[in-house]
Every structure is written in C-alpha cells, then in structure tokens.
Amino acid sequence: SQQGEEDPQALSIQEGENATMNCSYKTSINNLQWYRQNSGRGLVHLILIRSNEREKHSGRLRVTLDTSKKSSSLLITASRAADTASYFCAINLPHTGANSKLTFGKGITLSVRP
Amino acid sequence: DTGVSQDPRHKITKRGQNVTFRCDPISEHNRLYWYRQTLGQGPEFLTYFQNEAQLEKSRLLSDRFSAERPKGSFSTLEIQRTEQGDSAMYLCASSLREQGYEQYFGPGTRLTVT
C-alpha cells in the first residue's frame, strides 16, 4: 500500500501539553499534507509540506519531513480541548499529472483533556 | 465552513435502491474529487474531475457508481442498486490548480444502506 500510516493510533494528553503524531509512507512523494477531522464532519486542511522542504510552521503547528526515512511528524504545541479530533496525513504522489489526488492514512485520534 | 457544500448530509436507503448525492465546490475551483470514508479509516479516492472532464476513476468505483460534472460546476455521484457495503461517508473536495495541491472538503454525505 502507498498510503501513509500514522502512529500512534490514539493519543490522550492533558490540555497545555504538546502532541506529537507521526506518519510513515512507502514511496516517493510530491508533497505530504495533514488534515483534521472533527467527529462526523469533513476534513480541514492544516498544513502542506513539499518533498524538498524539511520543516514548516503554522501557528501552533510544526511539521517535519524526512524523505530519507519516508516519515513526517506533526507537533501541536500547547494543546487545547478544541484540538480533540482525528488527524490524517495524506500523500500526493509525483507523476500524477493534473490529478493531485490524495492517499490518506487511517488517522490518529487525539483527545485533549481539559 | 470551507465553502464546499454537499447534499443531503444524511441518507438512509434500502438495499437495491438508487441514491444520488450532490456536491457544490468553491465556485472558481476547477478540480473536484470524490472520496469515500468508512468508520475508522481514512478517505479513499474514488474519482476526479478537471472542469467537466472525468479524468480518473479508482478501481473502487464499480459499474454501479457514476459521477458527473456536467457544466464544470456542481457534481453528482449516483449509486445504483445499493448494497450494505456501500454504507460510508462520501466526501467531496475541490481545489484550484493554480493554487497548488490543497483540497477543500465538504461536510460529507453519510449513507446508510439497510
């Protein structure tokens, strides 16, 4: 399978702590994206990191990419109860032409306790 | 709210019936995607449109499934002779080629086949 695989499957932390989620994949990528999904809702794009980038920040989010290890991590700092959601990594393969379809992992369930 | 809307939000149907879902993307977006998500899994790619042209279909899309985007704006996904295995969340996403690979997802249509 070419899909990203997230680790851990579930994570429970206290509000204010940092949350680190990992994603591994098996093939070359064009870019890797992280999405959040609240229960029963659609997905919200969080951040995109290209294959030639190593780190990106967006607010309390920090994403790293190691193409040699075919892995990425998402760090949420100073977590809040509102961060409780499922988080997915999605990879975009190279050589897909105009089609930028995404291949998703199974997701990580993050629970932030107040 | 990402600006992508889907209708209906929920659909309960009996096995063997036909169902049709609608997706309205962000108005200037020329790319439109359909994904399917089952419980505990990440979204799986079904099909993709560039304007009105359907450019790729997943092997997951059996001949009971058909999608259209007649004027390059809204899209419909029809499932004929529904089966219990079709029960899932059907997600629509859109993007603008010139803005890169970020996809904007709608809230999804949850289909339950009884």
Interface residues (C-beta under 8 A of the other chain):
Chain A: Q3 N30 N31 Q33 Y35 G40 R41 G42 L43 V44 H45 L48 F88 A90 N92 A98 N99 S100 K101 L102 T103 F104 G105 K106 G107
Chain B: T2 V4 R31 Y33 Y35 G40 Q41 G42 P43 E44 F45 Y48 Q50 L55 E56 L91 A93 S95 R97 G100 Y101 E102 Q103 Y104 F105 G106 P107 G108 R110
